[in-house]
Structure formats: C-alpha cells, structure tokens
C-alpha cells in the first residue's frame, strides 16, 4: 500500500508531501519507510500541580540505507525528505565520488521498516568504496558511522580553492534569516538546518534533518544537482561546528562555514589546514572567527 508519495517543490526548504494527519498518524509508527517528515503525536503536559492532554508535531527519524551499485554501504538515521539530495551530497562530501557527475542514478525505494536509496556510480569508484570498509551502523547524522579505520575518519581535506571573501554583514543577514526557512523545525523544535547563501547573505538553499551532517549533505547535493557552484557562496549550520562538517565544506570547495554554536578543537585545526574560515556563535550581530580571518571582510 503506497501511503507516502510526496511531491517535491522544495525551493528554500518548503514542500507538500500530500499526506493528511490521519494517514500519517495511522501508518508512520508501523511503516517507517512511508513516514512523513513530521508526525502528530499525543502527549501529557505536566506542570507543578496539573496535567493536561496535548498534541504536537514530532520529528520523524527513519533508517535510510545507501546502496551503491547494488551493494549496501551504510544506514543513516534521517528525516525522510530530500533523499536524492542527501545521496548526492553524501557521495561527494565523503569522497565516494570525485564529483556529482559521477552519480549516474539515484532511486528512492520505500519499505515498511525503512528506505533504501539506490545509487549508481562508476566501477572504479565502487572499487575504491569497497576498500574503505564501512558497516551498516549509523546513528542520527553520525559522522563516524561505521568507519572501521581511524585514518579514514580523519582523512585530510584537500585545500579549498575558492578565493571568496564574505562581508560580516552577510554572515549576520544570513544567520538572522535562516530561522524563517525551517518549517519542520517550527513544527517540532528538534530538527537541524543547513543552508547555502550567496556572498551578500541571501539564502539560496536550505535543507532540514534530524542529523546535522545529513542536513549539510542535503544542501551540498541540492547545489550539485542544480548545477550551482558551491564555491561562490558560504554555508551555515544550526549546530556546533564539528570536524566532519568542516570536511564536508572543504570537499564542496566552500571557503566559509558558519555555525550557531562553538566549534570543536579538531574542527578548528582541520579548518585551518583546509583553508576554511570557521565561524562560530553566529547569533544576531555577533560571531567568532576561529580560522582564516582573511576570508571575512570588514
């Protein structure tokens, strides 16, 4: 029974999945693969002296298996939306393919217990992938999911070739606008977002996911699929700046990564080595620049 066949008109991250609340509530818990991105759920709200029944939207978390050339590679826990973008972005940012053009085909197949994304890549890329070693075990947006060798997890990023500089006013403008383009988080207050902005701070692409890495992969994939050169703008995330996000930004040749929270020490080290300006605590009209200050103008 096909419960969810959503329509895509994503733009900055808005969409219509063609599901009414009754259908979502009835099937989402029993058939994860057919879940909508958010699910209406009853709960009890407690106060110091009372309890009352309430209902709110909850973020869906669905196992998504990435299968390359018919061979399973990893299962990630994701928000079930924009999965083609996710597949392309993950393939590029994890170095599975040399460019998005190497992803020849993607197909999203839904099952009762999860979703399979079938990805076709060239034989030489598939051979490299087989040598890397990754098991089918991925938590929500986990950056180390299943990687068996530490050296692979801490792979050195290629230096960013982009010469872009970004005015501090553009950082502030993009940061302030991001919240207005997070419809799933407005419903649930539990979903990360990633965005790509033009040099003047205008938001171009926004994607949401329960995993911060997944959200960024979706943005990178969306840019690649639309033919947009990621190096001509900068990235924002609504989370801490971990080293994996720096790796993904560098893989996309993006020279500025801004986060609403602080970075980790390893993220700063990797950003410094890769030529990425790492911005943290981007809130209102303030931010901290931890590496490559020369990329931030003004």
N, C-alpha and C positions, 0 to 999 in steps of 0.2 A: 504493500500500500504506500503510495507516494504521498507523504504528509507534507514535506517541505520541498518546494521547487522555487527558490526565491528568485526574484527579478533583481537585476543589478542596474542601478543608476547612481553610482557612488559619489562622484564629484569629490567634495571635501569630506566625505565620510557619511553622508546620509543615504538611506536606502529603504526599500519596501520589500519585505520578504514574503508578502502575500499570505500571512498567517493571522488568524484571529486568535484571541486569548484562549478560547475554549479548546481549540485544537492544540495549541502549544502546551497548555497545562496537562491535557489528557495524554499526550504522547511523548513529551520530552524526557520524562524520567524513565520511561520504558524503552525508548528508542533513541539513544544518544545521537546517532548519526543523522537524525531528522530534526534535531533541536533547532530552534531559532536562537539568535544571539542572546536574547534575554527571555526570562521565564517568569510569569506571575506566580507568586508563592504566598501562602498564608503563614502568619506567624503571630506570636503573642508578644505585645509590647508591655514591658514591666516598668513600673515606677515605684517609688518608695512605699506607696500604700495601695496601689491598684494594679490591675492587669486588664488589658483590652485586646480584642482581636484586631488584626490589621492585615494589609495585603500590600506587597511591593514587588517590583521587578528585581530579579536576581540574575547575575551574570551566568550564562551557560559556560561549561567547561567540558570540552569534548576531545576524546583521543583522536588525533589525526596522524595516520601513518603515511610517511613519504616513501614511495616505492619507485626506485629508479630502474628503468629497463627490466621491469617485472621482478626485481629483487628488493625486498624490504630493507630499509636503511635505518629509520628511526621513527618513534612515535612521540609526538609532541602534544601537550595538552593546550588546546587553543580555543578561542572564540570562533564559532563556526560562521565566519564571514570573510570574504575576500581571500579565499584559499588559493586561488590561482596566483594572486599577487604574492601570497606567502611562499608558495612553492618556488617561484622565480627568484624572489628576494633571498630566500634561504640558500638556494643553489649558488647564487652569486656571492653572497656575503660569507658563506662558509668555504668558498674556494672550490666547490664541487665542479663548477664550470668556469671557463675563463671569461665568458661574457654571457649576457642574457640571450644572445642569438644562438647559443649552444643548447638552449632548452627548446627542443623541437616541438614538443606537445605536452599539454597537461590535461588531465581529466579528473574530475571530482566524482567519486563513486561513494554513495551513502549506503551504510549498513545499519542494522539495528544497534550494534554496540559501538559504532564509531564511523569515521570517514577515512577513506583511502584516497590519496592524491597520487595518481599515476603520472610519472614524469619520464619523458623520453630524452635521453642525452646521447652524444656521440660515443662510439665504442671506446675510444681512448680515455674519455672522461670516466666512463663506467669502470674501466680497468684501474684508474687511479683511485677511484672511490673504494673499490674492493680491497685495496691495500691499506686503507686508512683504519679500518676496524671501528665499527660503532654498533652498539647493541640496541635492541628495541626497548629503551627505557628512558623516557623523557618526562620530567616534571613540567609544571607550568612555565613555559618560556625559559627553561633551564639552559644556561649557556654551555655547561659541560656535559649535557645529556649523552651518556653512552660512549663518550670518547675514551678509548682504552689507554692511550699513551699521553703522558703529561706534555711532552714536546708538541704533540698535535694540538692540544688545547691552548698552549701558549705560543702558537706559531707566530713568527714575526710578520708584521704587516708590511706591505710594500709602501714606500713613501708616497704620500699624496702629491699628485702632480698639479692639482688646481692651485692657481695663484690668487684666488678670490679673497678679498677682504670684505668684512661686513661692518657697517656702522653700528655703534652701540644702540642707537635709536631703533635700528631694525630688529635687534635682539629683543628689546623691550616691547616693541609693537607686536612681534610675532608671539611672544610669551603671553601677552595680555589677550590676544585674540584666540589662542588655542582652546580655551575652555568653551567658547561658543560653538566649537565644531566637534564636540564629543557627545553625541546624542545617547550612546549606550551608557556612558558614564553618568550622564544626567539621570538616567533611569535607575542605575544600580549603585553608583558611588563606589565602584570596585574595579574599574577597568582602566588599564593604561592606554595612553595615546602616544603616537609618534607622528611627526609632521615634517614636511619639507617646505621651506619658504624661499621666496626669491630674495635677492640681495637687499631689496628695500623693506623686507619684513612681511610682505604679502604672503599669506598662506596659500599654497598651491595644492598640496595633497596631505590628507590626514587619514590615518587608519587607527583602529582601536583593537585591543586584545587583552585578555586576562594576563598574558605574558608580555613583559616589556620588550623582550627580544623579538617576539612574534610580531608585535606592532611595528617595530622598526623594519623587520624583513618585509612586511606587507607594503610599507612605503617604498622601500628600495625596489621591490618587484613591480609596484604600480608605475613608478617612474620608468623603469626599463621597458615595460610592456607598452607604454605610451610613447616611447622614443624620446623622453625628456632627459637631458644631460644633467645628472645629479650634481656634477661638479660646479654648476652655475648657481647653486644656492646652498643653503645650510639646513641642518637637521636639528629638531627639538624632540625631547622625550619628557614625559611626565613622571620620571622615576629618578633614582640615583643613577649616576653615570658609572657603570661597571665596565671592566676591561673589554668584555665581549661586545659591548655597544661601540666602543672605540674601534675594535677590529672590523666591525661591520661598516662603520662610517668610512674607514680607510679603504676597505675593499670597494666601496662605491665611489671612491675618489672625491669624497666630501671633506673640505678642509676645516669646517666649523661644526662642532657638536655641542648643543646646549641642553642642560638638564635642570629641572626644578629643584633637585636635591644635590648634595655634595657628591663628588667622585670618590672612588677608592684610590689608594696609593698606586696600585698596579695600573689602573686606568690612566692616571697622570703620566706614569712612566711610558706606557705604550703610546699615548697621545704625543708626548714629546718626541719619541723616536719616529713616529709616523708622520709628523708634520701637521698634526691636527690641533687646532685651538679648542681646548676643552673648557667649557663654561659651565659653572655650577651655581646653584642657588639663584636661578633666574626667577625673580619674583618682583613684580611691579617694575620699578625703575632702578633696580639694583641687581648686580650679578658679580660673581667672582670669576676671573680668568686664570686658569691654572697652568696653561701651557700655550706657547706661541701667541703671545700677546700682540705680536705684529699683525696678526690677521684681523684684529678688531680695531676699526678706525674710530678716531675721535676720543 
